[in-house]
């Protein structure tokens, strides 16, 4: 549907509803740290060195170092994103492509990438953000970061099937429905974008579409009637080439996400897919509250808590301090993977609960912050480094051990929430250092060396967003606390 500017009264009503929802117990967490306005940072208008005396309306953030490489890499990252604003045959408006070899958007990451891009809008010169007429990157006056973020959500909503299934991907070649491929909940990113922009049309579309998507998942991805979400194939979680899914087909039979392969161990109960649904329900509760649907908000909150308890009761191993898939034969798939951080990404462990707090400290100490496991010099590895399943040498597009830009981009959604801001700063610094050293934007790197995997070309949007968002945040920390906080050792 076209973007419609609301009347003053409806906009005022919507914003009042958002404010009420954001202050209620039902509300999803506030916009993550990357969406903060940054009013305290020392920003200044960008000056075009090629045309002295001219200034754009964008602010260049303070960087955590005076090294000119930060500004060069910042501009290169913006250029990557501008070049990845492109059109697909199945949707009428330009979207922010994944980039590199990925020609389209995927539900697991495209909406989240759009949201992060929108939070950076004030720092991006309009002439760089807008695509040029007559190019493969779109036509007309161009697409701003906020518009791209909106399109990265609406493409999925408009292409939703009548039965409620959302596309797994929207690509130049097809709209994919052969897997569910979800990680960061599209309901959560849509809600956060609606709060950021005051877009009530997006809010209404997101609430309707994501409610139907939740119903589809209940119908087709809970065949064992456990209340949890089932994985049918490797691509359901986007874990390409991961030992987690060894021996399991990449796609569902006949490219139909309703069909599970005829294997004795399938389907699996998946903690990360279930956490995505949990986070989506929390967002739906907040959206319902903002829309004045109080009874529906309460039902979503109840449904969210039910699946949260099931994740902890059935899919958490206290012995290993890890979350595992549970196969159809009752066996845990004991591969320690970034499933753990994905569960934390939706705040499944509640710090107000003493038992959950103890679980978090165990997971953090034994797994995520353990230098032998996930806390490599360039965190986080996609498989624990001391897990027998860790894959070396590291191949391209591998969730078998490489540190992935997508995992880094998701880290701010949970680390500060769990009181790990200093460690988040360390992670951000290491990723920026690696990108500065290589001067390119690639999908994954060796967690020990910070060397990016080379076979695929650069131009990967998540890596560009990692640099922009992290450079901005590190600069803010530097302004507030001095260099020592952001330059601390990995320890």
C-alpha positions, -999 to +999 in steps of 0.1 A: +000+000+000+013+035-007+027+056+021+000+079+034+007+108+057-018+107+085-039+136+096-027+156+126-053+141+148-047+105+139-010+110+142-015+126+176-037+097+187-012+071+175+017+088+193-003+090+225-010+053+222+027+045+216+037+065+246+011+048+267+022+013+255+059+021+259+053+029+296+032-001+303+044-035+315+033-050+282+056-029+262+085-043+243+120-031+254+127+005+243+144+010+209+178-006+212+209+015+217+214+020+180+182+039+178+191+065+204+191+100+191+226+107+202+218+142+214+248+141+237+274+133+210+296+160+195+282+159+160+289+185+133+276+192+098+294+173+071+316+196+050+322+187+014+359+190+009+356+191-028+333+221-026+345+243+003+318+264+019+290+238+013+273+218+040+247+191+039+220+185+065+236+153+078+257+152+109+290+133+110+293+116+143+323+119+165+347+089+159+366+071+187+399+081+171+413+110+150+426+086+124+413+096+090+406+060+082+374+061+103+359+088+080+370+071+048+355+038+060+324+056+071+318+071+037+326+037+020+300+020+042+274+046+033+282+041-004+277+003+000+243+008+014+233+033-012+244+009-039+223-019-023+191+000-025+175-019-054+143-031-069+129-066-071+102-078-096+077-089-069+075-056-050+070-021-063+094+000-041+132-002-036+145-022-007+179-025+010+194-056-004+216-080+017+243-073-009+274-092-020+260-125-035+226-121-019+203-104-043+172-096-022+160-094+014+155-123+039+130-123+067+157-133+092+176-101+087+162-077+061+137-059+084+163-056+112+189-042+087+163-017+075+156-006+111+193+000+119+197+019+086+168+041+096+184+049+130+214+062+111+194+085+088+205+118+105+241+109+098+238+101+061+239+129+035+208+129+014+227+129-018+245+097-007+214+080+006+193+086-025+197+064-055+201+079-089+174+078-116+180+053-145+202+029-125+196-006-113+192+009-078+158+022-085+142+052-103+127+085-094+139+108-066+155+079-047+150+061-014+160+075+020+171+052+049+137+055+066+119+047+034+141+017+028+135+005+063+097+008+058+099-010+024+120-038+040+090-045+062+061-038+039+075-061+011+069-090+034+035-079+046+022-072+010+035-105-003+019-125+026-001-155+014-039-157+022-032-184+047-009-161+067+025-174+055+051-146+052+078-150+026+112-162+038+128-140+011+120-115-015+146-118-043+153-107-078+146-143-089+116-153-067+096-148-035+107-177-014+082-198+006+103-230+010+114-223+046+105-199+074+140-184+078+134-161+108+157-148+135+150-112+147+112-110+149+097-089+121+070-079+145+096-064+169+115-045+142+082-032+127+071-020+162+104-003+168+103+014+134+067+026+140+078+041+173+108+057+156+088+073+128+052+076+142+040+056+112+005+044+121-001+028+088+030+006+092+018-002+128-016-014+115-002-034+087+024-050+110-001-059+136-024-076+111+003-094+092+023-106+122-009-118+140-017-139+109+019-151+107+018-163+144-014-182+136+003-198+106+033-209+127+009-224+153-009-244+126+020-256+106+051-255+128+037-271+160+028-305+146+039-322+178+015-299+198+042-290+223+036-252+221+071-247+207+082-239+172+095-267+150+124-266+125+120-286+093+152-277+074+185-260+076+173-228+060+146-223+086+171-207+109+194-194+082+222-216+095+238-224+062+266-251+064+262-254+102+270-287+119+238-280+139+219-292+108+242-320+097+224-345+076+192-324+073+180-310+039+186-273+033+150-268+021+116-282+029+103-309+005+089-294-028+099-259-015+068-260+008+075-247+043+045-267+056+062-300+047+087-317+069+112-342+055+104-378+062+132-384+087+128-402+120+146-373+139+124-346+124+108-322+132+129-306+158+119-282+186+141-252+181+150-227+209+159-199+185+127-202+164+107-203+196+125-173+209+117-154+177+080-162+183+083-151+219+098-118+209+071-113+182+044-119+207+058-093+231+059-069+202+023-078+192+012-072+228+028-037+227+012-030+193-022-041+205-019-018+235-010+011+212-039+003+190-063+003+220-069-035+218-064-041+255-079-076+256-058-087+227-027-073+243-033-094+274-037-125+253-005-119+234+014-114+267+000-146+281+009-165+249+044-150+250+050-161+286+038-196+278+063-202+251+091-185+272+085-210+299+085-239+275+119-228+260+134-229+295+117-261+306+124-282+275+153-267+255+178-255+281+206-277+294+218-267+329+246-293+325+261-274+295+246-239+301+233-240+266+202-241+245+197-271+222+173-284+196+153-314+207+146-339+179+115-360+174+132-390+192+137-369+223+175-364+218+192-330+223+213-319+193+244-311+214+261-286+191+268-253+210+260-226+185+249-190+183+214-203+190+224-193+226+228-156+217+196-157+196+176-168+226+191-140+246+184-116+218+147-118+227+154-115+264+140-149+272+160-150+304+143-126+328+168-109+351+140-101+377+137-138+383+165-152+405+166-186+387+168-169+353+195-145+365+215-175+377+210-191+343+222-161+325+254-158+346+261-195+339+255-191+301+276-159+301+305-173+321+307-208+306+297-200+270+294-165+256+322-148+275+344-179+277+375-173+254+377-210+248+340-211+236+324-181+219+344-151+232+371-152+206+394-122+199+368-113+173+335-124+189+311-142+186+321-174+168+290-191+153+300-224+169+319-227+202+356-229+194+360-258+219+330-277+204+341-308+184+318-296+156+337-264+149+346-263+112+382-256+101+394-244+077+366-219+075+347-221+042+326-194+027+290-188+040+296-210+070+278-209+103+302-237+113+325-214+133+330-181+115+321-148+133+292-135+113+284-098+107+247-106+113+255-119+148+275-088+156+247-066+143+223-083+166+245-081+197+232-046+208+197-061+211+207-080+242+242-073+256+234-039+272+201-053+285+220-080+304+244-055+319+273-062+294+278-027+279+316-028+285+319-061+267+296-049+239+320-019+235+349-044+232+330-064+205+322-033+186+358-021+187+371-054+174+347-055+145+355-019+136+392-027+138+389-056+115+369-036+089+393-007+091+422-030+085+407-047+055+388-018+041+359-039+029+325-052+039+322-089+039+300-115+055+322-134+079+356-136+095+379-159+113+371-154+150+408-158+160+425-136+134+398-111+122+406-120+086+375-119+064+366-148+041+376-138+006+358-159-021+327-138-021+328-101-031+324-073-006+294-050-006+276-068+022+250-046+039+252-061+074+289-055+076+285-019+064+258-014+090+280-030+117+307-004+110+283+026+109+263+017+140+293+006+160+315+036+150+286+059+160+281+042+193+319+040+201+322+077+194+294+084+218+310+063+245+343+081+239+326+115+243+310+105+275+337+084+292+370+090+274+391+067+252+398+042+280+363+027+279+363+019+242+399+010+239+400-014+268+417-048+263+397-079+253+406-093+287 
